[in-house]
């Protein structure tokens, strides 16, 4: 099935402004712009919002007309949302109001079976929203670049051959680009880990019954190789079409 009008994708960032690091904010804007461009290329019309600034009724309106959702990267998730210690090594800036909005949005999207993609922090938010927790700081050397000229680390990930993610990507080994000092710990309800770095860090999760695919790396980064972002957004578009067809069939019956 194809849509009579382009399906709508809701892209949810953390914040517009208020960051301690303006260079990081500029980088996040570039990454989101890449998501928006790729989404348009696969046929979506995009609504982009910043969770820290959007009013609840406006978010409800945008979610109500969305056929799919992407939750993007950014700062640390406030540990209060997963009952983690407030003091941990290299704790970064947090946006609790944005976390609250994103957690609620993820839960509603999963309940409604809306296709959902989480990228980096977005994957962590999905995990926390569904009752999981986070590794608050990876071991020395982890997945954060030492160079100020390039914030990304290049490394390989292994994807579970029996996962839906492997079907979507068509591969079980990938060279990826990451930038994060936290990771998924205990997986949330309905989630399973489906990809790992060589050091055992969880690099992807998916939902056992909802069309949810999350990756810890940054397929939207300009230096990324392959078609991971296009593959994830295409899978979301196709899942949205199937969901729409099912709703129409139920209505007609």
C-alpha positions in Angstrom: 0.0 0.0 0.0 1.1 3.6 -0.6 -0.2 6.7 1.0 -2.5 9.1 -1.0 -0.6 12.0 0.7 3.0 11.8 2.0 3.1 10.2 5.5 4.2 12.5 8.3 7.2 11.9 10.4 7.6 13.6 13.8 11.3 14.3 14.6 11.8 15.0 18.3 15.0 16.8 19.4 15.9 17.7 23.0 16.0 21.5 23.0 16.4 24.7 21.1 18.8 26.7 23.1 19.9 26.6 26.8 22.9 24.4 26.2 26.2 24.9 28.0 28.1 24.0 24.8 27.2 26.0 21.7 29.4 23.8 19.4 27.5 20.7 20.6 24.3 22.5 19.8 25.5 23.3 16.3 26.5 19.6 15.8 23.1 18.4 16.9 21.4 20.8 14.5 23.5 19.4 11.6 22.6 15.8 12.6 18.9 16.6 12.8 19.0 18.3 9.4 20.5 15.2 7.9 17.6 13.1 9.4 15.0 15.6 7.9 16.7 15.5 4.5 16.8 11.7 4.4 13.2 11.4 5.6 12.1 13.7 2.8 14.1 11.5 0.3 12.1 8.4 1.4 8.8 10.2 1.1 8.0 11.7 4.5 6.8 15.2 5.3 8.5 16.2 8.5 7.4 18.0 11.6 10.4 18.8 13.9 10.0 19.8 17.5 12.2 20.4 20.5 10.9 18.5 23.5 12.1 21.2 26.0 10.1 23.9 24.3 7.0 22.2 22.9 3.7 22.6 24.8 2.0 19.3 25.7 -1.1 20.1 23.7 1.0 20.9 20.6 2.9 17.7 21.0 -0.4 15.8 21.3 -1.5 17.4 18.1 1.7 16.6 16.2 1.8 13.0 17.5 -1.9 12.6 16.5 -1.2 13.3 12.9 2.2 11.5 12.7 2.6 8.1 11.0 6.1 7.6 12.4 8.5 9.1 15.0 12.2 9.7 15.3 13.8 10.6 18.7 17.2 12.1 18.2 20.5 12.4 20.1 21.7 14.8 22.7 22.6 15.1 26.4 22.4 12.7 29.2 19.0 11.4 30.3 18.3 12.7 33.8 18.9 9.7 36.1 15.8 10.4 38.1 13.8 8.8 35.2 15.5 5.4 35.7 16.2 5.6 39.5 20.0 6.0 38.9 22.5 7.7 41.2 22.5 11.4 40.7 26.3 11.7 41.0 28.3 9.7 38.4 31.6 10.3 36.5 31.4 12.8 33.7 27.7 13.6 34.2 26.6 15.9 31.4 24.0 18.6 31.2 20.4 17.3 31.5 17.0 18.6 30.4 14.5 17.0 32.7 11.5 18.7 31.1 12.5 17.3 27.7 13.0 13.9 29.2 9.5 13.9 30.7 8.0 14.9 27.3 10.0 12.3 25.4 9.3 9.5 27.9 5.5 10.1 27.6 5.7 10.4 23.8 7.6 7.0 23.5 5.1 5.3 25.7 2.2 6.6 23.6 3.9 5.7 20.3 4.6 2.1 21.4 1.1 1.7 22.7 -0.3 2.9 19.4 2.2 0.8 17.5 3.6 3.8 15.6 6.9 3.1 13.9 9.6 4.6 16.1 13.3 5.1 15.5 15.7 6.1 18.3 19.1 7.4 17.6 21.9 7.6 20.3 20.2 9.4 23.2 16.9 8.5 21.5 17.6 4.9 22.0 18.4 5.5 25.7 15.2 7.4 26.1 13.2 4.6 24.6 14.8 2.1 26.9 14.2 4.3 30.0 10.6 5.0 28.9 9.9 1.3 28.9 11.4 0.6 32.3 15.1 0.0 31.5 18.1 1.7 32.9 21.5 3.0 31.6 25.1 2.4 32.0 25.9 5.9 33.3 29.5 6.1 32.2 31.4 3.7 29.9 34.9 2.6 30.7 37.8 4.7 29.7 38.2 4.9 26.0 34.6 3.9 25.4 32.8 5.5 22.6 33.6 9.2 22.9 36.3 10.7 20.6 39.3 12.3 22.1 39.7 14.7 19.2 38.0 18.1 19.3 38.1 18.1 15.5 35.8 15.0 15.1 33.5 14.0 17.9 32.8 10.6 16.4 34.5 7.2 17.0 34.6 4.7 14.1 34.1 1.1 15.1 32.3 -2.1 14.1 29.1 -3.5 15.4 27.6 -7.0 15.2 23.9 -7.4 14.6 22.0 -10.5 15.7 21.2 -12.5 12.6 17.7 -13.4 13.9 16.7 -9.8 14.5 14.3 -7.6 12.6 17.1 -5.0 12.5 19.3 -7.5 10.5 16.3 -7.8 8.0 15.9 -4.1 7.8 19.6 -3.4 7.2 20.4 -6.5 5.2 23.6 -7.0 7.1 25.0 -8.4 10.4 28.3 -6.6 10.4 28.5 -2.8 10.1 31.2 -0.1 10.4 29.5 2.8 12.3 30.3 6.2 13.9 29.5 6.7 17.6 29.7 9.5 20.2 28.3 8.6 23.6 29.5 8.0 27.1 26.3 6.2 28.3 24.6 3.1 27.0 21.6 0.8 27.5 22.0 -1.3 30.7 18.9 -3.4 31.7 16.5 -3.5 28.7 13.0 -2.1 29.1 9.8 -4.1 28.8 9.3 -5.6 25.4 12.8 -4.7 24.2 15.7 -6.9 23.2 19.3 -6.0 22.5 20.1 -6.7 18.8 23.6 -5.3 18.2 26.8 -5.0 20.1 30.2 -3.4 19.8 33.3 -5.5 20.3 33.5 -4.4 24.0 30.0 -5.7 24.6 28.3 -2.3 24.6 24.7 -2.6 23.5 24.5 -0.8 20.1 20.8 -1.5 19.1 17.5 -2.6 20.5 14.2 -3.5 19.0 10.7 -4.2 20.3 9.3 -7.7 20.3 5.9 -6.6 19.0 5.9 -2.9 18.0 7.8 -1.4 15.0 10.6 0.1 17.1 14.2 0.1 16.0 16.9 2.0 17.9 20.6 2.4 17.3 23.3 3.8 19.6 25.5 5.0 16.8 24.9 8.0 14.4 23.8 6.9 10.9 23.0 10.5 10.2 26.5 11.7 10.7 28.2 13.1 7.5 31.0 10.6 7.8 28.8 7.6 8.1 29.1 4.9 5.4 26.2 2.8 4.1 22.5 3.3 4.1 21.5 2.7 7.7 19.5 5.9 8.1 17.7 5.4 4.8 17.0 1.8 5.7 15.5 2.6 9.1 13.3 5.4 7.7 12.2 3.3 4.8 11.2 0.5 7.2 9.3 3.1 9.3 7.5 4.3 6.2 6.5 0.8 5.1 5.4 -0.1 8.7 3.3 3.0 8.7 1.7 2.0 5.4 0.9 -1.5 6.8 -0.5 0.1 10.0 -2.7 2.4 7.9 -3.9 -0.5 5.7 -4.8 -2.5 8.8 -6.8 0.4 10.3 -8.7 0.8 7.0 -9.5 -2.9 6.8 -10.8 -2.8 10.4 -12.9 0.2 9.7 -14.4 -1.4 6.5 -15.2 -4.6 8.4 
